[in-house]
Amino acid sequence: MLENVSQLVEMQLPALGPNDRLLLVHPPSDEGVSLLARRYPGQVSVFSWDAGIHARSDALGDGKLLTGIQGDELQPVVGGEGVSHVVLYMTKAKERLELTLALLAETLSIARYVALVGEKRSGVESAARRLHKEKGWAVRKDASARHSQWWQVVPSRDTGRFNLDRFSSVYSVGLMGEGVESCTKLHVSTLPGVFSHGALDAGTEFLLAALQDVVTQRVPQTLTVFRRSGPAAKVLDFGCGSGVISLWLAHHFPQLRIDALDIDALALLATRRNCSANSINAAQIQTRLSDGLSALTGRYALIVTNPPFHQGQKQDLNVTRQFLRECQQHLTPTGELVLVANRFLPYAECLEGSFRRWSILSENGRFRVYHAQM
Ligand SMILES: C[S@@+](CC[C@H](N)C(=O)[O-])C[C@H]1O[C@@H](n2cnc3c(N)ncnc32)[C@H](O)[C@@H]1O
């Protein structure tokens, strides 16, 4: 199945000559990339942070998969990779466009043909007009079909040095010691399009408060891994975003070995950077790029999550429903799940179907923290 925007690219992309090279930037993870890679073997590369695209990277054959990510750094793509044509897709997180353009500035200035594409509701038109107004790019709408638009653009030369700090923003999370009001703080840096950019999410805050109550025994409930000594217990933070839950756990329980999983490579980069910024041993938190639980093989004593319930602007519970169905295959026989969600979301029914026992660890007018056991 091709998404609308991929159908427009199929129709509108100029034919490539034998020496041309095409770079697709943040394409959707449908069949579109494979189709073009088959049509132009060895001539198509992709720039993407999406686990869905990474899982299909075999389809690129000799083409390259670029991310700009090197270890804990985000580096501009230098040398332009010999690219002649670039298709920039509007991403669900609109604020990523500027960061992407900064990373690809050199490639864009070398390319002969650059297009900006997106569904109308993605804000492609206002993005094109902004590029014209703010950066002086020449822009022209060449096609409109399948609820999507194709803008041919001529980027102006960007001479600025890439500086990641310009795109990141930091928030703090107070950490309570036993009997102490507030002692240290975690500093969490976020990047554009990574969940809760610039501020701690209210649901995550409620989850951490509930975990804090368990740690300080203000509630009778216990989580087995928090009490366990001996060999390191494995914990999964599903949909880790900037890694705030993993950091909180690592800070309180140095004996835990945490896998921080997200579909978004930029979220994982933020998580790794936040580990070092908060002096957390890199061996304690491993990042895992995965769409749902598909890339995991191991089992965990605890899975903690503030799971996604949106795809773009739309509410969509499918990812979390599937996660709850598959959770059991990734928990140890005594494994536990802690999940925070808005009260109105129907997760109780899903837990009922998948777990032997579940209860509500904590709730207020907006959120519920569920606790489930195998
Ligand atoms: C509600 S946010 C929580 C982020 C972070 N744990 C926090 O509390 O700030 C949900 C996260 O799930 C990730 N996500 C969305 N769909 C996913 C999928 N199919 N597989 C894995 N992670 C996904 C998103 O990228 C996002 O970072």
The ligand as a Gaussian input file, in Angstrom:
#p B3LYP/6-31G(d) Opt

LIG

0 1
 C        3.857000       9.371000      25.061000
 S        5.508000       9.328000      24.416000
 C        6.443000       8.970000      25.883000
 C        7.879000       9.422000      25.810000
 C        8.678000       9.331000      27.101000
 N        8.631000       8.008000      27.662000
 C        8.172000      10.331000      28.117000
 O        7.494000       9.897000      29.045000
 O        8.456000      11.522000      27.985000
 C        5.474000       7.845000      23.488000
 C        6.736000       7.481000      22.734000
 O        6.443000       6.310000      21.964000
 C        7.170000       6.361000      20.754000
 N        6.487000       5.508000      19.757000
 C        5.445000       5.817000      18.944000
 N        5.123000       4.774000      18.171000
 C        5.982000       3.780000      18.491000
 C        6.182000       2.451000      18.011000
 N        5.411000       1.941000      17.040000
 N        7.176000       1.706000      18.544000
 C        7.984000       2.221000      19.512000
 N        7.843000       3.474000      20.003000
 C        6.856000       4.242000      19.505000
 C        7.159000       7.840000      20.379000
 O        8.234000       8.148000      19.487000
 C        7.273000       8.520000      21.748000
 O        8.614000       8.799000      22.053000

